[in-house]
């Protein structure tokens, strides 16, 4: 049951690394406690200290759990996106599919958001993101070649 999720995590990690993380110094994982998000965090964590910082965005209720995993350099609640340093080149991998959260990330980082990849939809009832977001244009994984 978990093999397809870990395979997806592995492929995303490999794709990011093959693209030199698009110049990002940190990768945000939205829905950090999701199974695929955890798999990606594990892969990215193994690249430390050379790889980018791994930041998990999660619900306030899951923040302590995510912090305790040891795969994330830091965990941040969805509502606290603005506490992150907006000057750091950042990539986001969105497993949540919450348009409001993704829009907050894009607006906070602006042009410093160098990659925005949507993988999942764990928040299936959440609104979709607006089309006119600053920073990298959101795209689905796997991106077209």
VENPERA-V698239 format. One record per pair of residues at least 24 apart in sequence whose C-alpha atoms are under 10 Angstrom apart, sorted by the first residue. I is the first residue (numbers start at 1). J is the second residue. If there is no record, write none. Layout:
((I;J) (I;J))
This chain:
((2;35) (2;36) (2;39) (4;36) (5;34) (5;35) (5;36) (5;37) (5;38) (5;39) (5;40) (6;35) (6;36) (6;37) (6;38) (6;39) (6;40) (6;42) (6;43) (7;36) (7;39) (7;40) (8;36) (8;37) (8;39) (8;40) (8;119) (8;141) (8;142) (9;35) (9;36) (9;37) (9;38) (9;39) (9;40) (9;41) (9;42) (9;43) (9;44) (9;119) (10;36) (10;39) (10;40) (10;41) (10;42) (10;43) (10;44) (11;40) (11;43) (11;141) (11;142) (12;36) (12;39) (12;40) (12;43) (12;44) (12;93) (12;117) (12;119) (12;141) (12;142) (13;39) (13;40) (13;41) (13;42) (13;43) (13;44) (13;47) (14;40) (14;43) (14;44) (15;141) (15;142) (15;143) (16;44) (16;91) (16;93) (16;115) (17;44) (17;47) (17;51) (17;52) (20;51) (20;52) (21;51) (21;52) (21;89) (21;90) (21;91) (21;114) (21;115) (22;89) (22;90) (22;91) (22;113) (22;114) (22;115) (23;52) (23;89) (23;90) (23;91) (23;112) (23;113) (23;114) (23;115) (24;51) (24;52) (24;53) (24;88) (24;89) (24;90) (24;91) (24;92) (24;112) (24;113) (24;114) (24;115) (25;50) (25;51) (25;52) (25;53) (25;54) (25;88) (25;89) (25;90) (25;91) (25;114) (26;51) (26;52) (26;53) (26;54) (26;55) (26;73) (26;88) (26;89) (26;90) (26;91) (26;92) (26;113) (27;51) (27;52) (27;53) (27;54) (27;55) (27;56) (27;72) (27;89) (27;90) (27;91) (27;92) (27;93) (27;113) (27;115) (27;116) (28;52) (28;53) (28;54) (28;55) (28;56) (28;57) (28;72) (28;74) (28;75) (28;76) (28;90) (28;91) (28;92) (28;93) (28;94) (28;105) (28;116) (29;54) (29;55) (29;56) (29;57) (29;58) (29;72) (29;75) (29;91) (29;92) (29;93) (29;94) (29;95) (29;96) (29;117) (30;55) (30;56) (30;57) (30;58) (30;59) (30;76) (30;77) (30;78) (30;92) (30;93) (30;94) (30;95) (30;96) (30;97) (30;98) (30;101) (30;102) (30;105) (30;118) (30;119) (30;120) (30;122) (31;56) (31;57) (31;58) (31;59) (31;62) (31;66) (31;77) (31;78) (31;93) (31;94) (31;95) (31;96) (31;97) (31;98) (31;120) (31;121) (31;122) (31;123) (32;56) (32;57) (32;58) (32;59) (32;62) (32;63) (32;65) (32;66) (32;67) (32;72) (32;75) (32;76) (32;77) (32;93) (32;94) (32;95) (32;96) (33;57) (33;58) (33;59) (33;62) (33;63) (33;65) (33;66) (33;67) (33;69) (33;95) (33;96) (34;58) (34;66) (34;95) (34;96) (34;120) (34;122) (35;95) (36;95) (36;119) (36;120) (37;93) (37;94) (37;95) (37;96) (37;119) (37;120) (38;66) (38;69) (38;71) (38;72) (39;71) (40;71) (40;93) (41;69) (41;70) (41;71) (41;72) (41;73) (42;69) (42;70) (42;71) (42;72) (43;71) (44;71) (44;72) (45;70) (45;71) (45;72) (45;73) (46;71) (48;73) (52;89) (52;90) (52;91) (53;90) (54;91) (55;84) (55;92) (56;92) (56;93) (57;81) (57;92) (57;94) (57;96) (57;101) (58;96) (78;102) (78;104) (78;105) (79;104) (80;104) (81;105) (81;107) (81;108) (81;109) (82;107) (82;108) (82;109) (83;108) (84;108) (84;109) (85;109) (86;110) (86;111) (86;112) (86;113) (87;111) (87;112) (87;113) (88;112) (88;113) (88;114) (89;113) (89;114) (89;115) (90;114) (90;115) (90;116) (90;135) (90;136) (91;115) (91;116) (91;117) (91;135) (91;136) (92;116) (92;117) (92;118) (92;136) (92;138) (93;117) (93;118) (93;119) (93;120) (93;138) (93;139) (93;140) (93;141) (94;118) (94;119) (94;120) (94;121) (94;122) (94;138) (94;139) (94;140) (94;141) (95;119) (95;120) (95;121) (95;122) (95;123) (96;120) (96;121) (96;122) (96;123) (96;124) (96;126) (97;121) (97;122) (97;123) (97;124) (97;125) (97;126) (97;127) (97;128) (97;129) (98;122) (98;123) (98;124) (98;125) (98;126) (98;127) (98;128) (98;129) (99;123) (99;126) (99;127) (99;128) (99;129) (99;130) (100;126) (100;127) (100;128) (100;129) (100;130) (101;126) (101;127) (101;128) (101;129) (102;128) (102;129) (102;130) (102;133) (102;138) (103;128) (103;129) (103;130) (103;131) (103;132) (103;133) (103;134) (104;129) (104;133) (105;133) (105;134) (105;135) (106;132) (106;133) (106;134) (106;135) (106;136) (106;137) (106;138) (107;133) (107;134) (107;135) (108;134) (108;135) (109;134) (109;135) (109;136) (110;134) (110;135) (110;136) (111;135) (111;136) (112;136) (113;137) (115;139) (116;140) (116;141) (117;141) (117;142) (117;143) (118;142) (118;143))
